[in-house]
Amino acid sequence: MGLTLEVHELAFGYGRTPILRGVTLPAVRSAEVTAVIGPNGSGKSTLLRCIAGFHRVQGKVAVSGGAGSGDILYLPQDPPPPSSITVFEAVMLALRIGRYSGPQRSYELQVATTLTALGLNTFATRRLADLSGGQRQLVGLAQAMARRPGVLLLDEPTSNLDLRNQLQVFRLVRDIATTQQTAVLTVVHDLALAAWVADHVVVLANGVVHSSGPPAEVITPEMLRDVYQVAGSVHRTPDGTLTVAVTDSL
Ligand SMILES: Nc1ncnc2c1ncn2[C@@H]1O[C@H](COP(=O)(O)OP(=O)(O)OP(=O)(O)O)[C@@H](O)[C@H]1O
């Protein structure tokens, strides 16, 4: 049986200012991707940091079930800093503190496989200091992948990436979920990408859950109006892909 992340009636504030109020998420299950969407400042990063255990919260955050690791890994929005270690070393380091185990040669193979999956193999010997912000963001993702957490929390993992890399990363996020049986909760700003990658979407507005469910049920013109204050349309292509067009701000 796979593991499940449960978040029930979570409340948190910085000082006296309440930020999250009574946040209950649909079960975040292994092999599934749940996307958190919502306007700037609605509390998405705070929610992920609360789940990761960085803040003392009210309510319940629990991981249950699962034969393997129930550990929660949070990948922040900012990429790893431009240090002097190489890309290969950075991923090897992550592998060593994760739940992977095996002979040295298989560690090296695992790092190489991870780098190839992210198109980073040609950068293996480059120092992080010599990479662009987007390339370092991919290294951060490679590190997260290598650690094989039970629950992976991604804070807008494609914020610095071009269109092709955005797609590649989210394709990989789906792969990680399925092949590593990981429960993924990811913040996604682009609504079409959220619909494409996610099994479930949670809409956060002003620190409360506005709605949640399958992408096509949640990403609607009414939600765009109520939550993002924009007029827009949502279309479903024959292959099931959602397209979102914003026509005006209200
Ligand atoms: N360390 C902090 N101290 C005080 N207030 C904070 C702190 N971090 C965030 N906030 C406030 O909490 C609210 C939610 O911020 P958060 O970063 O969680 O939003 P978000 O939905 O992730 O936004 P964005 O889409 O812009 O990344 C904002 O009003 C923000 O100003």
The ligand as a Gaussian input file, in Angstrom:
#p B3LYP/6-31G(d) Opt

LIG

0 1
 N        8.616000      35.399000       6.988000
 C        7.470000      36.072000       6.875000
 N        7.087000      36.951000       7.824000
 C        5.917000      37.620000       7.753000
 N        5.035000      37.473000       6.723000
 C        5.376000      36.620000       5.750000
 C        6.605000      35.875000       5.760000
 N        6.643000      35.101000       4.660000
 C        5.505000      35.346000       3.973000
 N        4.743000      36.252000       4.622000
 C        3.407000      36.738000       4.215000
 O        2.546000      35.616000       4.162000
 C        1.655000      35.726000       3.061000
 C        1.748000      34.458000       2.215000
 O        3.038000      34.398000       1.649000
 P        3.490000      33.145000       0.764000
 O        4.914000      33.360000       0.392000
 O        3.136000      31.902000       1.477000
 O        2.525000      33.321000      -0.487000
 P        2.565000      32.596000      -1.909000
 O        1.163000      32.200000      -2.221000
 O        3.585000      31.513000      -1.899000
 O        3.031000      33.801000      -2.840000
 P        3.825000      33.817000      -4.236000
 O        2.906000      33.243000      -5.270000
 O        4.051000      35.277000      -4.452000
 O        5.108000      33.034000      -4.067000
 C        2.029000      36.997000       2.319000
 O        1.123000      38.002000       2.692000
 C        3.414000      37.320000       2.811000
 O        3.632000      38.704000       2.834000

